[in-house]
Amino acid sequence: MEVRQAFLWSGLLLGSQATDTLTTAIDRARGAVEMMPISSRLLEVGGVALFWTFKVMVAAAAAAALVAAAHKVREDDRLSRIVFRVSLVAVQAVTIGVAGVSISNLALLTSISG
């Protein structure tokens, strides 16, 4: 059960990162400025390709940690269950946060277009 949850939320995190990358690229093409300093620097140095690569690496690292924690739960250790639950909640929160950023980017796009 935990492994399925880990893969599900890891996939959702990657999907939210993809939509954020796409909406950021479209907004920038329409003249918007990236306000996050790290994201702005990545876009400035390597463009959307580097920005996407960084996001994939972050999602992959989160997925690896979450899946590893899920596998440890099988050993039926109480601490492993706590670590998995905390990790899962963290990935869920980030996924929802990035999805919110994508929605904000879409709102910005409509204000630029209109």
C-alpha positions in Angstrom: 0.0 0.0 0.0 2.7 2.5 1.0 4.7 1.8 -2.2 1.7 2.5 -4.4 1.1 5.7 -2.5 4.7 6.7 -3.0 4.6 6.1 -6.7 1.2 7.8 -7.1 2.3 11.0 -5.3 5.7 11.0 -7.0 3.9 10.9 -10.3 1.6 13.7 -9.2 4.6 15.7 -8.1 6.2 15.3 -11.5 3.0 16.2 -13.2 2.6 19.4 -11.2 6.3 20.3 -11.9 5.6 19.8 -15.6 2.6 22.1 -15.6 4.5 24.7 -13.6 7.4 24.5 -16.2 4.9 24.8 -19.1 3.0 27.7 -17.6 6.2 29.5 -16.6 7.6 29.1 -20.1 4.4 30.5 -21.7 4.2 33.4 -19.3 7.9 34.3 -19.9 7.3 34.2 -23.6 4.5 36.7 -23.1 6.7 39.0 -21.2 6.3 38.0 -17.5 9.2 38.0 -15.2 10.1 35.0 -12.9 10.0 36.2 -9.3 11.6 33.2 -7.6 15.4 33.9 -7.5 16.6 30.3 -8.1 14.1 29.7 -10.9 14.9 33.0 -12.4 18.6 32.2 -12.4 18.1 28.7 -13.9 16.0 30.2 -16.6 18.5 33.0 -17.2 21.5 30.6 -17.4 20.0 27.5 -19.2 16.5 28.5 -20.3 13.5 26.2 -19.9 15.6 23.1 -20.5 17.7 23.6 -17.4 14.6 24.7 -15.4 12.8 21.5 -16.4 15.9 19.4 -15.7 16.2 20.8 -12.2 12.5 20.2 -11.5 12.8 16.6 -12.7 15.8 16.1 -10.5 14.0 17.4 -7.5 11.0 15.2 -8.2 13.2 12.2 -8.7 15.0 12.8 -5.4 11.7 13.2 -3.6 10.4 10.0 -5.2 13.5 8.0 -4.3 13.3 9.1 -0.7 9.6 8.4 -0.5 9.9 4.9 -2.2 12.8 4.0 0.1 10.8 5.0 3.1 7.8 3.0 1.8 10.0 -0.1 1.4 11.3 0.3 5.0 7.7 0.2 6.3 7.5 -3.4 5.3 10.0 -4.2 8.1 7.2 -3.2 10.5 9.2 -0.7 12.4 7.3 2.1 14.1 9.9 4.7 13.3 9.8 3.7 9.6 6.0 4.3 9.5 6.5 7.7 11.0 9.2 8.7 8.6 7.1 7.4 5.6 4.0 9.4 6.8 6.0 12.6 7.3 7.7 12.2 3.9 4.3 11.5 2.2 2.7 14.6 3.8 5.7 16.7 2.7 5.4 15.4 -0.9 1.7 15.9 -0.9 2.1 19.5 0.4 4.7 20.3 -2.2 2.6 18.8 -5.0 -0.5 20.8 -4.0 1.7 24.0 -3.7 3.2 23.6 -7.1 -0.2 22.9 -8.6 -1.4 26.2 -7.0 1.6 28.0 -8.6 0.6 26.6 -12.0 -2.9 28.0 -11.5 -1.4 31.3 -10.5 0.7 31.2 -13.7 -2.5 30.6 -15.7 -4.2 33.5 -14.1 -1.2 35.7 -14.9 -1.3 34.5 -18.5 -5.0 35.5 -18.9 -4.2 38.9 -17.5 -1.3 39.4 -19.9 -3.4 38.2 -22.9 -6.4 40.1 -22.0 
